[in-house]
Amino acid sequence: MILTSNEICLGFRLTAAAEGLVGVSRKATKKSLIKELEVGYKKVKVNTLQFADNTLFFCDASIKSMYNLKVLLNYFEIAFGLKVNFSKSRIGGVGIDQNVILRFASILNCEMTKTPFKYMGMPKEKRVLGRCS
């Protein structure tokens, strides 16, 4: 998700906003409002990744998680006075029916993407993680 503002923002404000967004996202997963993903053979739990002003959310493919993510982002906009640029945001999934993803895109008011997709100019694709020999 790309965050933009109609006013000039100091780096501190953006840092505080990013930390606030991650904190709220963690609380939402602890309260089972959004279910995080388990990645790899060690089942590492992941719900967000951030780099600069980009945020990636990882959650289960459920209507509940999508509506709660939308509410979380709306509250974020109100709390920090920043705007989530949904027109530049994308949603995608691995092993999920395209019609389900289209419905989620409609809920979040963003476009659907397919794998492999590009993030920060680099292609990303589904890979199977396993133990090294």
C-alpha positions in Angstrom: 0.0 0.0 0.0 1.3 3.4 -0.8 0.7 6.2 1.7 0.5 9.8 0.5 -0.5 13.0 2.1 -1.9 16.3 0.9 0.5 18.2 3.1 4.3 18.1 3.6 5.1 15.3 6.1 8.2 15.2 8.2 10.1 11.9 8.3 9.2 11.6 12.0 5.5 11.7 11.2 5.8 9.0 8.5 7.9 6.8 10.8 5.4 7.2 13.6 2.6 6.4 11.2 4.4 3.3 9.9 5.0 2.0 13.4 1.4 2.8 14.3 0.2 0.8 11.4 2.3 -2.2 12.2 1.2 -2.0 15.9 -2.5 -1.9 15.0 -2.0 -4.7 12.6 -0.4 -6.9 15.3 -3.2 -6.1 17.7 -5.8 -7.0 15.0 -4.1 -10.4 14.6 -3.9 -11.0 18.4 -7.6 -10.4 18.6 -8.2 -12.7 15.7 -9.6 -9.9 13.5 -7.1 -10.7 10.8 -5.4 -14.1 10.6 -1.7 -14.0 9.7 0.1 -16.4 7.4 2.5 -19.2 8.4 5.5 -19.3 6.1 8.0 -22.0 5.4 8.6 -25.3 7.1 9.2 -23.6 10.5 5.8 -22.0 10.2 7.0 -18.4 10.8 4.0 -16.1 11.4 3.9 -13.0 9.1 1.3 -10.3 8.9 3.1 -7.2 7.5 6.4 -6.3 5.8 7.4 -2.7 5.4 10.0 -0.9 3.3 10.1 2.9 3.2 6.5 4.0 2.5 5.4 0.6 1.2 3.5 -1.9 3.3 2.6 -5.5 2.4 -0.1 -7.2 4.4 -0.3 -11.0 4.6 -3.5 -12.7 5.8 -5.8 -15.6 5.2 -8.2 -15.5 2.3 -11.4 -14.8 4.3 -14.1 -12.1 4.0 -13.6 -11.4 7.7 -9.9 -10.6 7.3 -10.7 -8.4 4.2 -13.4 -6.3 5.9 -11.2 -6.0 9.1 -8.2 -4.9 7.0 -10.4 -2.3 5.3 -11.6 -1.0 8.7 -8.0 -1.0 10.0 -6.8 1.1 7.0 -9.7 3.5 7.3 -8.9 4.1 11.0 -5.3 4.5 10.1 -6.2 7.3 7.7 -8.2 9.1 10.3 -5.7 8.7 13.1 -2.6 9.9 11.1 -4.2 12.2 8.5 -2.6 10.2 5.7 -4.3 8.6 2.8 -4.0 5.0 1.6 -3.7 5.2 -2.2 -6.0 2.3 -3.1 -5.7 3.1 -6.8 -2.0 2.1 -6.6 -2.7 -0.8 -4.3 -3.0 -4.4 -5.5 -4.3 -7.6 -4.0 -3.3 -11.1 -5.0 -3.1 -14.7 -3.7 -1.4 -18.0 -4.2 -3.7 -21.0 -4.7 -6.8 -18.9 -4.4 -9.6 -18.8 -6.9 -9.5 -15.6 -9.0 -13.2 -14.8 -8.4 -12.4 -14.8 -4.6 -9.5 -12.4 -5.2 -11.8 -10.2 -7.4 -14.3 -10.0 -4.5 -11.6 -9.0 -2.1 -10.3 -6.3 -4.5 -13.9 -5.0 -4.6 -14.0 -4.8 -0.8 -10.6 -3.0 -0.6 -11.4 -0.9 -3.7 -8.1 -1.9 -5.4 -7.0 -3.9 -8.4 -6.2 -7.6 -8.5 -2.7 -8.9 -9.4 -1.5 -12.3 -10.5 1.7 -14.2 -9.6 4.4 -13.6 -10.5 4.1 -9.9 -9.6 6.6 -7.1 -9.2 7.3 -5.5 -5.9 9.7 -2.5 -5.9 10.5 -3.4 -9.5 11.6 -6.9 -8.8 9.5 -10.0 -9.8 8.1 -12.1 -7.1 6.7 -15.6 -7.6 5.6 -18.6 -5.6 8.5 -20.8 -4.5 8.5 -23.9 -2.4 10.6 -23.5 0.8 12.4 -26.5 2.1 15.3 -27.7 4.1 18.8 -27.2 2.8 20.8 -30.5 2.4 
